[in-house]
Amino acid sequence: MTFLGYAILFGFAMVILGVALASIRLIKGPTLADRIVALDMMTVQLVAFGGLSALQAGSAAFLDVAVVLALVGFLATVCLARYLERRNSINREEQE
């Protein structure tokens, strides 16, 4: 196995560790903002997984999947952040 093969395997291990840690934060919370950041971090890790898969397979098909996943993850993060902002503004108005 070449150095690149070992580096790809190490990258896969780090991505799996990152997804596991992010899923713990997603479950524990404690706030909705923490859960949104954890979900975004998981999306970034899955994009990295797609890139590593493309390197290992020698095929660019996985890169297409990674780009689509990155776009969907970005839109989901923006929508969740807007939801959180509106929810906080409604709570502030009710307190006044």
Secondary structure, DSSP 8 states (H G I E B T S, - for coil): --HHHHHHHHHHHHHHHHHHHHHHHHHH-SSHHHHHHHHHHHHHHHHHHHHHHHHHHT-THHHHHHHHHHHHHHHHHHHHHHHHHHHHHHHHHHH-
